[in-house]
Amino acid sequence: MFGPGSQFHRLFNDPRWALAMIRATVLEAAHPQIGAALIENSTFVVHPWRRLGNTFMSLRRMFGPDDQVRRREATRLNRMHARLHGTDARDRPYDARDPEVRAWVVATLFESTVTMCRLGGQPLEQRTMEQLYAEFQAFHAAMGDDPGHLPPTLDAFWPYYDRVVAEELENTEAMRIILYKLFDHLPAPPLLNGFPALWATGRAVAGPVVGAITVASLPESFRRRAGLPEIAGVQTLMQGAYLAAGLARFLPEGWIQADRIAETVMLSPDSDDPRARTMAALREQMKRAGALIRLITPLPPEPEPAAATTAQRSAEEFFAEVLDQTGDGYLDWPDLAAMAREMSSRLDLDEPEETRLYNAYADWWRELQAALDADGDGRVSAHEYAAAVPSLAGPALIRVAEVLFDVTDKDGNERIDAEEYRTLFRTGFRRDTPDADGTYSRSAFINDFLSFMSARRRTTPYDPLLADA
């Protein structure tokens, strides 16, 4: 059911799967419980590339050949989902551990994969489709869910899918953001950070096209009920896009591995990955070519990106780039929970360390709320934060740093050597720290973390983890 011999593994590296993933995400977000959880807790608007990388990492772990890795990832996901619950804007409860909701997520992934093949002119044979459905059922079972929440057979799946689409899906805010806002404001991936004009031009063209293609691929009954626009010619454009993406399957196998492509796009110049050095050289050649073009054409000069070595952020920039993880303009518990979730995932923490980290962040939120929530609405606005110009290095934030120190100090000798320090940033934050030298005491490590969280310095390895998109 898992590993290189599975149907999922074969289709995972199909370039059309990028379109299928967007489609599946829209269908998930159209479920009122999932839509509410995304709006309240997710960082997909502010940090879409980070979210994409985490999704690929999780799918690779869950569908890989290693049973122990799969069980560990399923346990991690279940802990994360257990923390995602609340009520939506209409006071309806949502819970990420709801078995019906989790079954729907699996259903959208399966159905969108089948639709991907159909729209690409290569519909799956019945036997292949049944095998693929069995693999998604196995994925559902690996998460520890009752198999009764997914139909037992492929023939029973389609009536179930049609019923949920007809009776439960809504035109949710999360779905509208994905379709119409996300692509309009999508930040450049790290690979293209130095080319704002190039990225803005490509996004202006591709964003509306991707949105229109996704809408056209949704079930017709839902499109009509949700009032989604039907644009003449988009059906033909959609099929052409799927067919064109499918041609990439004729490329050498190593060129179209989805997870490697995603990792390459998200590489940062200061990463220790060898591909980063190659991309840095390519970026330099592109800049030189751009300078030559500007010399011989009347095009206006491309604006220079902000220097990555700027020592300080303003309070407003720090609030928007680091603290407001969900992008709603306020700081509240979901923002700090997102920080804890990201660190726990990157560092692959076990349950005790993960719980300590969440508890430390919860204490920090209570400190911030007490100090900064001037109007008592249960959240901190950008204005409240900037007006107070607080020192964030309170006792609870120190406890956050102490958890990071403890998971880094593998031998428990109360000191972190240079290799342990570099390992933390390589494995957890995907950044190299070539200047790491000697050993770090607990206090020195904590001071380094606090200098980022309170002094708002850009020149720190923590920046890519919490501020990059």
Steps between C-alpha positions, in 0.01 A plus 500: 500500500796734559843565357641494145267226374179684584271686262528810718878502469472488120244782485664714770774603259255581219528878432121518470481418868579863581168599341328207669635606840361852459164352398496264799590786736209707367258209552633454853469871577140495374410270790383736777700329776823492300444853371456630855813318621701648213380854565561480874825304514675460167798696370425421135432867409817646651729200453367302200838362393578383850160331512569332165833369623344361816226329297750329272708394798198350674375315191847363435516366855148354493526330159864397529619142552606541866225389739671654802525842329133473397385420854706786641358747245144380561549552873638849439208593274249370753658710776487804273135440402400452863595864563288636214148556622267792567198672346458679169351844431150349520573334838515154345759272659793363305743228602790373291466158663142458376515164316257612230714805427819297482332253267404788271862616478603153381205493260599829336858381446382177337227656286724786383768250398244307294371825348856606420549191287162539330554866412848418376360256246618188684206373707595230747393145429256350748757267656755781539235726652401230748864450599544875549186518713627210713824692557312809617292278728826365642621859551174575684548190716862593572370820656309283748151589374205262492484361144121528509519871428623433147285282273634142489507472120568724203143454376369629833744792500341697217152535657670603825708762320199639312299520824765700687542737205124553476414522869801618700731721293463878518647812344728554800735788563799265493398370157465854363843596635663204329326567169519879480738647757781252547631511145458877472726553803715188482851595618798393293656169603850536643649401164357815335525743790755712316279554195187686613406632155537157340290338771233769496464469122473122508256507790278757328464264204500159668291585808168569327558209261560251781196631687278473192628150421434386854144637499431334165617164635265502800174300492246691292224468759721664763618776265140600434391480864803699620453765232848450355544673163500299179725661241466412133789292371640410841400133466720477191779688678472265798529185288789654308682577825461145628607355165803731480608418856460132421758525222766545768466130580723435198787682670765296685360369827738698720380827348140477613517381859246724671668519838838586348348771283323647803820491704698667221247781456511569873879494532653809656844629394639439850387136508772236531333298223740464201214600270492839671850582376400406146188714520698790649734491200199489266340795680822700457506423127135605470573829675788569262281419202231731639751781541613456139140510375435820693803660333366443149125544560287784640349274767494654849749351744382217716471608863770372725379252764538593862842407628493172687763628739294791634561476872162620629133475412249757607243388754234500225712281271577257781131474585400427140790273405554299817220531754189506280540147366138467382494835320179638652662818632489390864716304740318232696546142610470339151802704388722376781358148464607515134854586613502206738355271233763605246790450739365165620458378144838618375684352797284183500450525877364217708182554700662613829719765336216611272266542797764701687540727200125555460462567872783755491337678206163494680661665802662757273164581345348559844786739582457691174123518536525636851756762400377610157127432459395855584139474381437157653379334179717193556757581232780748434474732201797631306427845643495371859826321443676793330373752754628299794836407341525217751792297608398146409770327698283398794530181706270301271701583186814395684331163561442471123873549445579247772297232323695566181825478694402168657409335167828626352720390791492134401758382753345694788823665613340847521712624214442495125805438286538650156382184324185475713426864423549453127286185507215692662489751217566250223235248598253732666533823309675385178771762536873472544680692773861508380597748772411253775812442702589374844226412747184674614381511855130498582503874568685582175256293296199658670639849447539428128136392475376796704700744288285393207165497681550825688763705318338419163827433324495364146849353502415178679444140395150514654380744235439238227299286741255761627511784245557345157193406296 
